[in-house]
Amino acid sequence: MKQVLQYAGTGDVEVVEVPAPKLLPACALVRLAASVVSAGTERASSEFARKNLLQKAHARPDLVRDVIGKVRRDGFASAFAAVRSRLDQPVALGYSSAGTVVEVGEGVTDVGVGDRVACAGAGYAVHAEFACIPRLLLTKIPASNVTFQNAAFATMGAVALHGVRTADAKLGDVIAVVGLGLLGQLTVQILKAAGCRVLGMDVVAERVALACRLGADASSTSPSEFRDLCLQQSGGRGVDAILITAQTSTSDPVNFAAEIARDRAVVVAVGAVGMDIQRKLFYEKELDFRMSRSYGPGRYDSAYEQKGIDYPIGYVRWTETRNMDAFLRLLADRKLDTEALVTHRFAIERAHCAYDLISGRTGQPFLGVLITYPQDSDEKRVVELVKKSVIPAGIAVKSLSIGLLGAGGFAMSTLLPALKKVDGLNLVGVCSATGPHARHAAAKFGFRYCATDEESILNDAAIATVVIATRHHLHASQVIAALQAGKHVFCEKPLCLREEELLAIIRTYKNERLRTKPLLMIGFNRRFAPLAQRMKAFLRQVHEPLALHYRVNAGFIAADDWVNDSSQGGGRILGEVCHFVDFLSFLIGAPPVKVETRSLTNPGKYSADNVVISLHFPEGSQGTVTYVANGDSSYSKERVEVFGGGAVAALEDFRRLELVRHGRKQIFRSLLHQDKGHCAEWQAFAKAIRTSEEAPIPFDDIVATTLATLRAGESRSAEKCVIVDAAHFIASASAN
């Protein structure tokens, strides 16, 4: 299918062929008919992307601080590679569209195939022939007299409608709308439908005239004339509310609003404007300044938007979905006119021309800009288009064939660059839930094809090894499916999120009926790092129990991030602490037999992520993992200290290793970059596949680390020490 993408490094906009998105649970797959280009939001994004690095740094000093911190922690080369990978990613444009449902996902019962719907959401309602839309980001088009091109305005209409609700506009109120672009014109019409007296202002005369045709009681291009209008229309008192729908970096609209407002009026910023407020103006009238957040309640709430958990109507009357529905009903009742707002239409093949237009490069005036999509009634062709993979030509076949599931940030910035350094690998296919990510990975790293359906990877006879880099909740089922298909498996941590999943993996791996005996490898890369190998060799000379401490300054992740979602990421103990359990087990040479986890008792946003885990190893060694999210991010992330046999070893962020014995100190450094062993682990795994050796990490060790990490979470909940008997666990799984 065709989709519009923008490249973050250059700002270039292209229409490219990508696989149709994968249908996810609680979503619907929609075949788009029309989408609206936002001259405000999308132009701002395009302008930022076109800035050079110095200009980007000036515009986003917060990101500069993050990069400087990463240079200090990880080295210049590692930080540069991370920045380059981020800027290289394509961005899917668009957030307001309409089309027809062609397939519904699990859990969607009130929307069916063939329903006409309006769609919302950046990253969801994108400019593409097909889009996967979460249930609460779409709403049915209520009447046949509302065309797809009308309904495509629903998201912007919801933004305007939420602005009106935020202003508490009431029947008979005198309301000023400052900025008569697309959002302002919709706001004017909604206010008139609500029985308000509406005054509009814009610097463009044509927009002022259009607002008057669409219902504004009076409009002007002159601030002084508009000030007089507001006094005249309000009986000399000033207007009851001002909605600022302009987009500008200056604070002039906000302070001008204070001049035309009555005492205790409401000023609402709907558009992106400067907010250097002149206190005297707002203080003297005791004005109420409010921000209108996008489409309404539910926006930016992942539980609402992604999981489909609605707010009860008795508590939240107007959510973003209900705002969209209300806007569509106003269209159906002919209370609004969107046709008058459309100045340009572009077929999807020429969508890049729309961005030349809104960026000002063509010099043409514009207002509403639509992208349209072909509507083929041949159902068979539609199904084929949805399932089609995009295959770049000219990739030579090599000796070890790889299929990748997942092409997110880690895969693109770390995993795939490591794979490219390993000789003899043949990158065959890459699969991601979204077509742009799959296509970008294929083009950048040389895969023969890309897809959004994992079955295309699992069923491809040309693929011998499946690499899994998807979200954590998918790992177990994908590992099992790949093993059952007779393929070697490399899975990024964690292996699974629940003990029953671990049992199922053991049974599958130990199943003697498998056609071949594939290898299973988990991405516990730290044990393969050069400094880690040197540390391990140093500790081999110690023949007594060791005391080990692994301190992790992990940094804060928001509670609603997918990593902290128990159904997707499993939380940070399962998602990341497994690395550190494995590393200490690697240094000891045996997995832990008991584990005890204690959470720091401080309440608040960090409490779930601050833990101290005690690991008891055979022969008396003791390990401690201190994992905290409330430290300073500029400080080093990881430090490992080991004491025993008159020796000390300390590893700092995999860039500095200090070894001390008999008063003699050795220091090893990596100045420019941090090497956590990603390339070395793949060299070891590839060698094992070629030579039919055992996997670099024995299967029983992988199970032991995974079980210990699962039991660490159990210990935290139970507040007691928990036994970890991996051998018994494996035996009982194999016996069933």
N, C-alpha and C positions, 0 to 999 in steps of 0.2 A: 504494500500500500504506500501511498505518498503521504509525507508528513513534513511540516515546516520546522526546521531546527536552526538554532543560532549558536555560534561557537563563542565561548566566553572569552577566549584570548583575543579574537580579532573583531568580534561583533558581526561577522559575515552571516547572512541569512540565506539558507538554501532549502530547496524542496528536494527531498531525497526519498529513495525507496527503502522501506524498512519492513520487517515482519509486523503483522497485525498484533496488537497486545494480547497477552494471555488473559482469559477470563478468570477472575479471582472470586472467591466466596464473598457473598454480600454485595456483589457488583452486577452490573449489566453491561454487555457488549453492545455498543451503539454504533450504527453506521451513520456517519454525519451527513447532513445535507447543507448546512450553513454554519459559519462561525463568524464572530465579530472580532475585529482587530481593535484593541484598546489603544487609542492614540496617546493616552496618558501613561498607563502602566507599562505597556510594551515599548513605547518610545523611550521612556526613562531607562528601561533595561538595555535597550539597544545602544543608547548613548553611553552608558557606563561601560558596556562591553567593548566599545570602539576606542576607549581611552587607552593610552599606553600605560606601562607599568607605573611610571612616576605619577601620572594623573590618577590612576586607580588607587595608588597609595595615599595620595592627598585626599581623595574622596572617602576612603575607608581606613582611617588610622587604626581602628580596632583590629583589622586584619593584619596590618603591618606589625603591631605588637605581638600577635600570635606567631607570625613568621620569625620575628627576632627571637622569641622564646624557643621556637623549634630549632633554630640555628644553634643556640647555646646548648640545648639538650642533645640534639641528634647530629650536629655537624652541618656545615654549609651544603655539602653535596646531597645529603638526605633531604634537607629542607628545600633545596632548589628542585629536586625531583618531585617532591610533593606538590609544590606550587605549580610546576609545569603540568603535572597530571591534572590538577584541578582546573587550570585554564584551558586544558585541551578537551574538556568534557562538553558535549553538545547539550544545549538547553532546549527543551520542548516548549514552544511558545503557545499562547492561547489559554483562555479560561472561561469563555462563554460561547455555547454552541447549541445546536439542536439537530435531531435526527431520529432514526427508527431503531428500536431494540431488535437485535438479531439473535441474541442468546442471553439467558439469565443464569447467574451463578447460584450456588447453594445458599439457601436461606432467604432468597428473594421470592416472595409469594404474591405481592400486590402489583407487580409490573410483569407484563408478558411479552413474548415475541410479537412483533408487529406494532407495539404501542409507539406512538409519537411522543417524544420527550424533549425537554430542554435540559441542558447539562451545565454544570458549574465546576469551578475549581482549577487553580493552577496545577499543572502536572496531570490533570485528569481530562478536562474538557479542552484538549489541545487541538491545534489546527492539523487534523489528520483525517484520513478516510474512515478510520475506525478508532474508537476510544473505549477504554474500560472505565466505567463510572461507578463509584460507590453509590449505594441505594439512596442515601440522604443527600446526595449531590445531583439528583435528577428529579424532575417532576413531570407528570403527564401534561401534555398540551390539551386544554379542556375542550376545544371546539375546532371544527374544520375551518372556520373562517380565520383562524390564526395560522399563518403559514410558517414554514421552517425559518424563513428569513426574519419574520416577526419574532418568533420564539427564541431565536438566537440571541436576542437582546436581554433575555431573562436574568442573567447574572448581573449585568450592569443595572438592570431595572431593580433588582434586589438591593444593590448598593445604594441606589437613589432612595428607594423606599425605606431602608433602614436609617438613612440620614434624616428623612422626614420624621420617622418615629422618634429618633434621638432628640429632635428639636421639639417634641411634644406639640406639633402643629395641630391646631384645632379649627373647627368651622368658624369662619369669620376673621381669623387672624390675618394680619398683614405680614407677609414673609418676603424677604429679599433673597435672591439667588445671585451670588457673585461668581461669575464664570459660566458662560453659556456654551460650553463644548457639549459633547455627547451626554455626559453625566448631568450637566446643568439643564439641558433640554428635557431630559427625562424627568428631572426633579420638578421643573416648572409644570409639566403636565400632571404629575402625581398630586402636586399641591392644589392645582385647579380642580382635580377630581375629588379632592378632600374638602372643597368648599372654601379655600383660602383666597385671599387677594394677593396676587403674586407680582413682584417687581423684579426685573432682571437687569443685570449689567455685564457687559463684556467689552473689550477693546475692539472687537471685530464687528463692523456694522451689519454684515450679512447675518451674523448669529443673533444679533439684537432683533433684526427684522423677523427672523424665523421664530424666535421666542414669542413675539407678538402674534404671529400667525397661529401658533400652537396654544395660545391661551393666556399669555402674560398680559396683565392689565396695563403695564407700562414698562418700558425698557430704555436704556441709554448707554452710550459709549463714554460719556463724560462723567468723571467722579463728582464734580461739583453739581452738574445737572441731576445726577442720580441722587445725590444727597437732598436736593430740593424736592425731587419726586417722592422720596421716602417721607419727608415731612408733610407734603401735601396729602399723600394717600393715607397718612396715619393721623390726620388732624393735628399735626404739629408735635406729636408725642415721640415719634420714632417708631421703627418697625418692631414687631413682637419677637421675631427670630430672624437670624441670618444664616443661610446655608452656604458655605464656601465650597464651591465645586470646581474651583480653578486648580491648576497645577503650576506652581512656581516656587523657586527657592527663596523668594523674598517674603517678608512678613507684612507687606503692604495690605493684602486683603484682610488679614486678621485685625489690624489696627483701624483700617477703614470701616470694618464691620462695627467696631465700638462707636464710631462717630455717628452712624445712622441708627443705632439701636436706642430703644426706650430704656428707662430704668428697669433693672432686673430682667432684661431680655436674655434670650439664649443665643449663643453663637456656636455653630457646629462646623467643625472642620471635617469635610467629607473627602476633598481632594488633598493631595500632598502639597502642603504649603509651609513656608517658614513660620515659626512660632516664637519669634522674639517679641513678646507682648509688651506693649507700653502700659505699665501697671496703672498709671494715673487714670487713663481712659477707662479701664475696666473697674478700677476701684471706685471711682466717683459714681458710676452707674450700678455698681454691684452686679456686674454681668456674670452670667453663668457660661463658662467656656467648656465645650464638650468635644470629645473625639468620637467620630462614628467609625466603628471598626468593621469595615468590609460589608459582607452580605447580611450580617446579623448573628444572633446567638447560635453557637455551634461552630462558627468559623475558628479554625486553629485548634479545635478540640479533636484529637485523634480518635477518642472513643466515639464521638458523634460522627465524624466524617468518614473514618475508615472502617469502623466496626458496626456502624448503623445503630448505635444506641441513642434513641431519640429522647428529647426532653418532654416530660408530660405537659400537655397543652394547658392544664390548669395552673402550672407554675411558670411556664415560658410560652406565652401566647404566640409570639412571632419569632420563629427560628429562621435560619437562612433558607431552609427548604420551603417553609410556609410563606416567606417573603417572595420567593420565586413564583410560587403558586398564585399568590395574590396579584402579582404583576401580570401573569398570564391571563388571569380572569378579567383584569382591567382591559387587556388587549381584546379579549373575546367580547367584552361589552362595548367595545369601540370607544372607550374613554381615553385611550392613548393612540398616538400615531407614530409608528416607527418608520414607516415608508418615507416620510418627509425628511428623516434624518440621514438616509443613505445617499451618499454622494458617489461612491465607487463600489464596484463589484469586480472581483478577480477570481477566475477559476483556480483551483489548487495548483495547477501547473505553473501559474504566473503569480503565486503568492508572494514571491520575493519583491515583486513590483509594489505591493502594498506597503512594504517597509521602506522602500525608496520614497514613497509618497509621504508617510507619516514622519519620516526623518527630516523632511524638508528638502531633500536633494532634487526633487522634480520642480519645486517652486509652485506647485498647484495647491489651491485651497481644498480642504477636505473636512468632512465631519464623520459620518458613519461609513466605515469601510468593512465590507463583507467578503469572506472567502466562501466560494461555493464548491460543491463536490458532485461528481457524476452519480446519477441514480439509475443503476442497472436493475431491471426487474428479473433478470435471470438468477434464480436462487442458487443454482449449481455453481455459477461463476462467483457469486458472493462467498460461498463456503470455501471455494478454492483459494480465493484471495485472502481470506482470513487465515488459512492454514499454510499459505505459501511462505517459504524461506527465501532469503535473499542471498545469492551465491556469487561472491566476487570471483573473477576468473584468474587463472594463471598461477595458482599456488601449487608448488611442487610437492609431491608425496615423499615423506621421509620414513624412517624406520619405526618410530614409536608414536602412535596416533593418540591424540588427546581430544576429548570432548568436555567442554566447560559448562557447568550449570551455575549461573550467577555472574553478573558483570557489574557489580557495584563498585564503590570507592576503593575498598581493599583489594579487590581483584585487579582493578585497573592501575592502581598506584604501586602495589607491592607484589602481588602474586604473579601476574602476567609478565612484568619486567624480569622477575626471577626465572620464569620458564624460558624466556627468550635467550637467557645466558647458557642454557643447557643444550649441548650439542645433540643433534639427531632427533629432536622432538618434531612431530608433525601435528600442527594445530588444525584439526579438522573442522569441528563445529562448536559454536558458542550459543548458549541459550540464556535469555533473560526475560523477565516478565514484561518488560517494555521494549519495543522494537528499536528505539534510538540507542539504548545502551548496548543491545546485542550488535547492532550494525557498527557502532563506533568501535567496539572491541574487535570485531572481525576485520574492519578496515585498518585499524592501528597495528594489530599484532599478527595479521596474516592468516586468520582462519579461512577455510575454504567456504564456509557458509555460516549464516546466523539464523536463529529461530526464536520463537517465544514458547514453543511447546516442547517440554522436556522429553517427551516420547521420541522426538526426532533424534535426540542424542542417545538415549538408552537403546533404541532399536537400530541404530546405525551399525552395520556389520564392519564398517571401516574404522570404527572407534574401539580401541582395546582398553583404554583407561579413561575413567570418568573423574573429573575434578569437580568437587562440590564446594561452592563459595556462596551459597544462598543464605537466607535468614535461618536462624538456628532451628526453628520448629520444623523445617523441611528436611533437615539432615538425615534423621533416622530413616524415614521412608525412602529417601533417594539413595542412601547407602544400601538398603536392602534390595531395592529394585535393580541397582547396578550390579550387585553381587549375584543376584538371581539371573541377570543377563550374561553372567560369565565374564564381567569386566573387572579389571583392577580398579581400585577406588582410592583416591586421595581426597580426604574430607577436611576442610578447615574446622578448627575447634568451634564448638564442642561436638562430640560425636552424637549426643542426644540430650534430651531434657528430662527424661523420666526413666526409672529403673525398668519398667515394663518394655520400653523401647530398647534398652540395653540388652535385656533378655532376648528379644526378638532378633537383634543383630547377631548375638552369639549363636543362636540356633541356626540362623541363615549361614553364617560363616563356617560353622562346624558341620553343616549338612553334607553328608557324603554323596548325596545325589546331584550336587552341582556338577555341571558339565566339565568345568575346569576348576582349579584351585586358585582363585584370584588372590592378589595381595590387597591388604587394607592398610592404609597409612593415614594418620591424623596429623594435622599441621602444627605439631609441637616443635616449632622451628628453633626455639631458643637453645635447646641442647646441641644443635648443629653449628651454633655460632663459633667462629674461630677462637675468641677469648674464652668461651664456655668449654671448648675442648681442651684448651691449655689449663684451665682451672681444674677440670676433671683429672687430667694427667698428674697435676701437682698433688691432688688429694689422694691419689692411689697409694702414696707412700705413707699414709696415715692408717694405722691398724688398731684404732680404738673408736668408740662412739663419737660422733660429731655433733656439734651444736650449730644449727643453721638458722639464719634469719633472712627472709626475703621481704623487703619493704617496698610497697608500691604506692606512689603518689599518683593515684589514678585520675584525679580530676572529676569535676562534677558533670553528670549527665542528667538531664531533666527527667522527672518521674514519668512523663508521658512519652519518652523516647522508646522506640520499638525494642531496644536492648532490655529495658526494664519492664517490658510487657511480658507477663508470665506466659502468655499464650504464643508469643513469637520469639522473644529473646531469652526468656527464662531467668532474667536477672543477671547481675554482674558476677556473682559467684560461679554460676555455671558457664557464663559467657566468656569470662576472662581468667578467673582464679585457677581454672584447670591448667593454664599455662604454668603457673608457679608451683602447683602440686607436682606436675610432671618434671619440672626442672630440679626440684629438690630430690625427687625420686631418682632422677638421672645421676645426680651427684652421689647419692647414697648407694645406688646400685640395686635398690629394692623399693617396692611400693610401701606406703604406710599401712599399718595394721589397725590403728585407731585414729580418730579425728575428733576434735572438739572445737566448736566455733562459738565465739562470743561477739555480740554486737556492742558497739559503743552505745552507752545509754542516753547520749544527748538526743533530745527530740528534734524534729525539724527535717529539712530537706535532705540532709546527709545520712540520717540514721540507718537507712536500709543498706547503704554502701560502705559504711565504716565497720570493718570486722577484723578480729584477730583470730587466726586459725592455728591451732596446735596440732602438729602431725607427729605421731609416734611410729618410729620405724623399727624393724627387727634389729637385734643386737644392741638396742639401747640408744640409738641416735634420736635426736629430737629436732624437729623443724618448726619454725613459726613463720606464718605469712601474715604480715600486717598490711591490710588493704584499706586505704582511706581515700575519700573523695573531697575532704575539706582542707587540703593543703594548698599551697601557692603553686600555680601551674608553671611558673618560671623555674621552679626547683626541679632537680633531676627526678625522673619518673621511677626508675627501678634501681635498687641497690641490694646486692646479695653479699652476706658476710658468713663465713664458715670458720669455726674454731675447732681445733683438735690436734692431739699429738704434738704439741708445741709449735703448731703452725697456724697461720691466719691467711685466708684468701678473701679478697673483697673485690667485687665486680660492680662497677658503676655504669649504668645505662648502656652496657655492652660497648663502651668506648674506652674504658680505663680499667685495667686489671692490676691489682696489687697483691703480690705473693710475698709472704714473710716467713722465714724459718731460720732458727739459730742466729737471730740478729741481722740476717742478710735480707735485704728488700729488693724485689724485682718489680718493675713497673712496665706494663705494656699498654700502648695507646693506639687509638684510631682517631686521627685528628679531623679528617674531612667528613667522614660519614659513619653512620651507625650500622653495624652488621649484626643482625639478629638471626642469621642462619637460614634465611628463606631460600637462597640459591643453593647452599650446601645440602639442605634437606632434599631438594629436588634432584640434585646430582646423585645422592645416595639412593633415592627411590627409583630413579631411572636406571641406575646400575643394577638394582635388585631385579627389576622387570626384565632387563636384557639378559641377565645371567641366570635367571630362575632361582635366585637366592631368596632367603627369608626377607621379610620387610625390615627396614632399618630399625623400626621400633616393634618388638614382638607384640603379637596380638594380645597376649595375656597382660602385658604391661599397659597397653592402651585401655583395656577393660578395667584394670586396677586403678589407673588414674581417674577414669571417668566415674567409677563407682565411689572412689574416695571423695571426689568433688560433689557428687550427688549426696553422699552421706554428710558432707560438710554443711550443706543446706539443711538437711534433716536435723543435724545437731543444733544449728542455730534456732530452729523452731522448737525443738524439744528441750533446749538448754541443758544438755548433758552430753557426755562423751559417747561416741558411737563406734562400734566395732566395724572394721573393714576387712572382710575375709573374701578376697577376690577369688582365690582358688575354689572355695566352696561355692561361691556364686556361679562361677563358670561351670563347675561340675553339675550343679543342680539344673542350670539352663540346658546343658547338653543332654541331660538324662530325660528331660521332658519332651 
